[in-house]
Amino acid sequence: MKYSVFISILALGMFAQLTSQCSNGVRLELKVDEANKRIEVLADGELFTAYIYPEQVKKPVLWPVISPEGNMLTRSYPMVSKEGDRTDHPHHVGVWFNYGDVNGLDFWNNSEARAPEDRHKYGSIRHLSVEKAEGGTGSAELSTRSEWLTPEGEVLLNEESTFNFQASEGLRIIDRSAKLEAVADTVLFRDNKEGMFAIRVARELELPSEGSIKLMDAHGNVTEVEQADNSLVRGNYRSAQGIEGGKVWGTRSRWMKLSSVINGEKVSLVIIDHPSNPGYPTYWHARGYGLFSANTLGQRVFSKGAQELNFNLTRGEHAEFKYRLVVTTGDLSDETINQMADDFASAVQ
């Protein structure tokens, strides 16, 4: 089926039917490599993404994320040096799930770049096991177990995450469900700007910017550039309410789209919030420099103090967070994304 037909049918609200029709030709395979702390997700033999959990990253992440036509959508830094990459925020790696204030510990900003004398301020998420890794035609499923730790190694939360990967022509979907169980007597997610389900994107998906920035040069060195070349930087945000560009930061919406062009391929990244998540619809911590995040629990900063959400779990209590990440070749209409959001909201998980 040609992609133009694919998109037009989606726009008519036939997303579920189309996925069934188109998925027959796309084989998803999961390759588990525990020695290298990596599970690759292959679509018809080509890398789509990988679940990785190296110790230096301080949390499991999906990295990289590759478009249906083979273009890198996630920033390469700090995993590999790539000319033209921004070198800020080394804790922004791939696609991740964590939070900036859990019992006073910062899980969001932790990385190997933190000075040893400051590491008592940061929590980390340790991968424990792969519970399921099953490929298939059109869909695949990965289930993992992790734990949220204090700097002293005390467990605050147990996490069970399920990643459902879907693939059809020109379309990739990742549905993530993260189930958290409190192990400590009390686990408080204090209202914080830094959260919660996020992706750091490639330079081509950023919004054009003015002023000096630090970029990786051809020799792997960080170089400050007075005015960066924005000729290939074509990103634009759009919310379900029709708000665009940098104005989306701090707004609430059931979904957010980031679209651009990379090597001639029109691409769209969409994050969709789930109605069962606390704080729905989410606030968006979406920045022009490439951080694209749905902050489900943060409200105070975004609402300028009008709202506040301090989410609390006691020992043995559970909470579940669900998100959908859509990756497409081509631009997606509001109508199409709304259908995808409806489908995600009604799906049995």
C-alpha positions as CSV (number, residue, x, y, z in Angstrom):
1,M,0.0,0.0,0.0
2,K,1.4,3.4,-1.0
3,Y,2.1,5.7,1.9
4,S,-0.1,8.5,0.5
5,V,-3.0,6.2,0.5
6,F,-2.0,5.0,4.0
7,I,-2.2,8.6,5.3
8,S,-5.5,9.4,3.6
9,I,-7.2,6.4,5.1
10,L,-5.9,7.2,8.5
11,A,-7.4,10.7,8.1
12,L,-10.7,9.0,7.6
13,G,-10.5,7.5,11.0
14,M,-9.6,3.9,10.0
15,F,-6.3,3.7,11.9
16,A,-7.0,0.3,13.6
17,Q,-8.2,-1.3,10.4
18,L,-5.2,0.0,8.4
19,T,-2.7,-1.2,11.0
20,S,-4.1,-4.7,10.6
21,Q,-3.9,-4.5,6.8
22,C,-0.4,-3.0,6.5
23,S,1.4,-4.9,9.3
24,N,1.4,-8.2,7.4
25,G,4.7,-7.3,5.6
26,V,6.7,-6.0,8.5
27,R,8.5,-8.5,10.7
28,L,9.6,-7.2,14.2
29,E,12.4,-9.1,15.8
30,L,13.9,-8.6,19.3
31,K,17.6,-9.5,19.7
32,V,18.6,-9.8,23.3
33,D,22.3,-9.2,24.1
34,E,22.6,-9.2,27.8
35,A,26.4,-9.2,27.7
36,N,26.3,-5.8,26.0
37,K,23.2,-4.6,28.0
38,R,21.2,-4.1,24.8
39,I,18.0,-5.5,23.2
40,E,17.6,-4.4,19.6
41,V,14.3,-4.0,17.9
42,L,14.5,-4.8,14.2
43,A,11.8,-4.0,11.6
44,D,12.3,-6.2,8.6
45,G,15.9,-6.7,9.6
46,E,16.7,-2.9,10.0
47,L,17.3,-1.3,13.4
48,F,14.3,0.7,14.7
49,T,15.4,1.2,18.3
50,A,17.2,-0.6,21.1
51,Y,16.5,-0.9,24.8
52,I,19.9,-0.2,26.5
53,Y,21.0,0.0,30.1
54,P,24.7,0.9,30.5
55,E,25.6,1.9,34.0
56,Q,26.9,5.4,32.9
57,V,23.5,6.4,31.6
58,K,21.9,6.0,35.1
59,K,18.6,4.7,33.7
60,P,17.4,2.3,31.0
61,V,16.6,4.1,27.7
62,L,15.6,3.5,24.1
63,W,18.4,4.6,21.9
64,P,18.7,5.2,19.1
65,V,15.3,5.7,17.4
66,I,15.4,5.4,13.6
67,S,12.8,6.6,11.2
68,P,11.0,4.2,8.7
69,E,13.4,5.5,6.0
70,G,16.5,5.0,8.1
71,N,17.2,8.5,9.5
72,M,18.4,9.0,13.1
73,L,15.7,10.9,15.1
74,T,17.5,10.9,18.5
75,R,20.5,12.9,19.4
76,S,23.7,10.9,19.2
77,Y,25.5,12.7,22.1
78,P,26.6,11.6,24.6
79,M,26.5,8.0,23.4
80,V,28.7,8.7,20.3
81,S,30.3,11.8,19.0
82,K,28.6,13.3,15.9
83,E,29.6,16.5,14.2
84,G,26.9,19.2,14.6
85,D,25.3,17.7,17.8
86,R,24.6,19.9,20.7
87,T,26.6,18.9,23.8
88,D,24.3,20.2,26.6
89,H,22.4,18.1,29.1
90,P,24.3,14.8,29.0
91,H,21.5,13.2,30.9
92,H,19.2,13.6,27.8
93,V,19.7,10.2,26.2
94,G,17.2,8.6,23.7
95,V,13.8,8.0,25.1
96,W,13.4,7.7,28.9
97,F,11.0,7.7,31.9
98,N,11.9,9.3,35.2
99,Y,11.4,12.4,37.4
100,G,13.2,15.3,38.9
101,D,12.2,15.0,42.6
102,V,11.4,11.6,44.2
103,N,11.9,11.7,48.0
104,G,14.1,14.7,47.5
105,L,16.4,12.9,45.0
106,D,16.8,14.1,41.4
107,F,16.5,11.1,39.0
108,W,16.1,13.3,35.9
109,N,19.5,15.1,35.9
110,N,21.8,12.3,36.9
111,S,24.7,11.3,34.6
112,E,28.3,10.4,34.7
113,A,29.0,14.2,34.3
114,R,28.0,14.9,37.9
115,A,30.8,15.8,40.2
116,P,31.5,13.0,42.8
117,E,30.8,15.5,45.7
118,D,27.3,16.1,44.3
119,R,26.2,12.5,43.6
120,H,24.4,12.2,46.9
121,K,21.7,14.4,45.4
122,Y,20.8,12.0,42.6
123,G,18.8,8.8,42.2
124,S,19.3,6.1,39.5
125,I,17.2,3.4,37.9
126,R,18.9,0.0,37.7
127,H,17.7,-2.6,35.1
128,L,17.2,-6.0,36.7
129,S,15.8,-8.4,34.1
130,V,14.1,-9.1,30.8
131,E,10.9,-10.8,31.6
132,K,9.6,-11.2,28.0
133,A,11.1,-10.5,24.5
134,E,8.7,-11.7,21.8
135,G,8.8,-10.7,18.2
136,G,6.1,-11.1,15.5
137,T,4.5,-9.8,12.4
138,G,3.4,-6.2,12.9
139,S,4.1,-6.1,16.6
140,A,6.5,-7.2,19.3
141,E,6.6,-7.0,23.1
142,L,9.4,-6.4,25.6
143,S,8.8,-6.6,29.4
144,T,11.5,-5.6,31.9
145,R,12.0,-5.1,35.6
146,S,14.0,-2.3,37.2
147,E,14.4,-0.5,40.6
148,W,14.6,3.1,41.6
149,L,17.6,3.5,43.9
150,T,19.0,6.1,46.4
151,P,22.7,6.9,46.1
152,E,23.2,4.4,49.0
153,G,21.5,1.6,47.1
154,E,18.2,1.7,49.0
155,V,15.2,0.7,46.8
156,L,12.4,3.3,46.7
157,L,10.4,1.8,43.8
158,N,10.1,-1.4,41.8
159,E,9.3,-0.9,38.2
160,E,7.7,-3.3,35.7
161,S,7.7,-1.8,32.2
162,T,6.1,-3.2,29.0
163,F,7.0,-1.9,25.6
164,N,4.7,-2.8,22.7
165,F,6.3,-2.1,19.4
166,Q,4.2,-1.8,16.2
167,A,5.3,-1.4,12.6
168,S,3.6,-0.9,9.2
169,E,4.6,0.9,6.1
170,G,5.9,4.4,7.0
171,L,4.7,4.0,10.6
172,R,6.3,2.9,13.9
173,I,4.6,3.0,17.3
174,I,6.0,2.4,20.8
175,D,3.5,2.0,23.6
176,R,5.1,2.1,27.0
177,S,3.4,1.1,30.3
178,A,5.4,1.6,33.5
179,K,4.0,0.1,36.7
180,L,5.6,1.5,39.8
181,E,5.3,-0.1,43.3
182,A,6.4,1.7,46.4
183,V,9.0,-0.2,48.4
184,A,9.9,2.6,50.8
185,D,7.3,3.6,53.5
186,T,6.5,6.7,51.6
187,V,7.5,7.8,48.0
188,L,6.7,11.4,47.2
189,F,6.9,12.7,43.7
190,R,7.1,16.4,44.6
191,D,5.8,18.8,41.9
192,N,8.8,19.4,39.7
193,K,9.5,20.8,36.2
194,E,11.8,17.9,35.2
195,G,9.7,15.0,34.0
196,M,8.6,12.5,32.9
197,F,8.3,10.7,29.5
198,A,10.8,12.3,27.1
199,I,12.9,12.1,24.0
200,R,16.0,14.2,23.0
201,V,15.9,14.6,19.3
202,A,18.4,15.1,16.5
203,R,19.5,18.6,15.5
204,E,17.3,18.5,12.4
205,L,14.2,18.2,14.6
206,E,15.1,21.2,16.7
207,L,13.4,24.6,16.2
208,P,15.7,27.2,14.5
209,S,17.5,29.4,17.1
210,E,19.6,32.5,17.4
211,G,22.7,33.1,19.4
212,S,25.8,31.0,20.3
213,I,25.6,27.3,21.1
214,K,28.1,24.6,21.8
215,L,28.4,21.9,19.1
216,M,30.5,18.8,18.5
217,D,33.0,19.5,15.7
218,A,34.4,17.0,13.2
219,H,37.2,16.0,15.5
220,G,34.9,15.2,18.5
221,N,35.7,18.4,20.3
222,V,33.1,20.8,21.8
223,T,33.2,24.1,20.0
224,E,31.2,27.2,20.8
225,V,29.6,28.6,17.7
226,E,28.5,32.3,17.7
227,Q,25.7,31.6,15.2
228,A,24.9,28.1,14.3
229,D,23.9,27.1,10.8
230,N,20.1,26.5,10.9
231,S,19.7,25.6,7.2
232,L,18.8,22.0,8.1
233,V,17.0,22.8,11.4
234,R,13.3,22.7,10.5
235,G,11.5,21.4,13.5
236,N,8.1,22.6,14.6
237,Y,5.8,21.6,17.5
238,R,2.0,21.5,17.2
239,S,-0.4,20.6,20.0
240,A,-3.9,19.1,19.9
241,Q,-5.2,22.7,20.5
242,G,-3.3,24.0,17.4
243,I,-0.6,25.9,19.3
244,E,2.7,25.8,17.5
245,G,6.4,26.4,17.9
246,G,8.0,27.4,21.2
247,K,4.6,28.6,22.5
248,V,3.7,25.0,23.3
249,W,6.0,24.9,26.4
250,G,3.9,24.9,29.6
251,T,0.6,24.2,27.8
252,R,-1.6,21.2,28.4
253,S,-2.7,18.8,25.7
254,R,-3.5,15.2,25.1
255,W,-0.8,15.0,22.4
256,M,2.0,16.9,20.9
257,K,3.6,16.6,17.5
258,L,7.2,17.5,16.5
259,S,7.7,17.5,12.7
260,S,10.7,18.2,10.4
261,V,12.6,17.1,7.3
262,I,15.8,14.9,7.6
263,N,17.7,14.0,4.4
264,G,14.6,14.7,2.3
265,E,12.4,12.5,4.5
266,K,9.4,14.3,6.1
267,V,9.1,12.9,9.6
268,S,6.7,13.3,12.5
269,L,7.2,12.4,16.2
270,V,4.1,12.4,18.3
271,I,3.8,11.7,22.1
272,I,0.3,10.8,23.3
273,D,-0.8,11.0,26.9
274,H,-3.2,8.4,28.4
275,P,-6.4,9.4,30.2
276,S,-5.6,7.0,33.1
277,N,-2.3,8.9,33.9
278,P,-2.4,11.2,37.0
279,G,-2.5,14.9,35.9
280,Y,-4.1,14.1,32.5
281,P,-3.9,15.9,30.1
282,T,-0.2,16.4,30.6
283,Y,1.8,19.6,30.7
284,W,4.5,19.8,28.0
285,H,8.2,20.4,28.9
286,A,8.9,20.8,25.2
287,R,11.9,23.0,24.3
288,G,13.2,24.3,21.0
289,Y,16.7,22.9,21.6
290,G,15.4,19.3,21.3
291,L,14.0,18.2,24.6
292,F,10.5,16.9,24.0
293,S,8.8,15.8,27.2
294,A,5.4,15.0,28.6
295,N,5.5,16.0,32.3
296,T,2.6,14.1,33.8
297,L,3.2,15.1,37.4
298,G,4.6,18.6,37.1
299,Q,2.2,21.5,37.3
300,R,3.4,24.4,39.5
301,V,6.0,25.9,37.1
302,F,3.9,25.4,34.0
303,S,0.7,27.0,35.6
304,K,2.7,29.8,37.2
305,G,1.7,28.6,40.6
306,A,-2.0,28.2,39.9
307,Q,-1.9,24.4,40.2
308,E,0.3,21.9,42.1
309,L,0.4,18.1,42.1
310,N,2.5,16.2,44.7
311,F,1.9,12.6,43.9
312,N,2.3,10.1,46.8
313,L,2.6,6.4,47.2
314,T,2.9,4.4,50.4
315,R,4.5,1.0,50.8
316,G,2.9,-1.6,48.5
317,E,0.8,0.9,46.6
318,H,1.0,0.9,42.8
319,A,0.8,3.5,40.0
320,E,0.8,3.0,36.3
321,F,1.9,5.5,33.6
322,K,1.1,4.9,29.9
323,Y,2.5,6.8,26.9
324,R,2.4,6.3,23.1
325,L,5.3,7.5,20.9
326,V,4.4,7.6,17.1
327,V,7.1,7.8,14.5
328,T,6.1,8.3,10.9
329,T,7.4,9.2,7.4
330,G,5.3,12.1,6.3
331,D,3.3,14.7,8.2
332,L,0.2,13.7,10.3
333,S,-3.0,15.7,10.4
334,D,-4.7,16.6,13.6
335,E,-7.6,14.3,12.7
336,T,-5.2,11.4,12.2
337,I,-3.4,12.0,15.5
338,N,-6.7,12.3,17.4
339,Q,-7.8,9.0,16.0
340,M,-4.5,7.5,17.2
341,A,-5.0,9.0,20.6
342,D,-8.6,7.6,20.8
343,D,-7.3,4.2,19.8
344,F,-4.6,4.4,22.5
345,A,-7.1,5.5,25.1
346,S,-9.5,2.6,24.4
347,A,-6.9,-0.2,23.9
348,V,-6.8,-2.9,26.5
349,Q,-3.3,-3.0,28.0
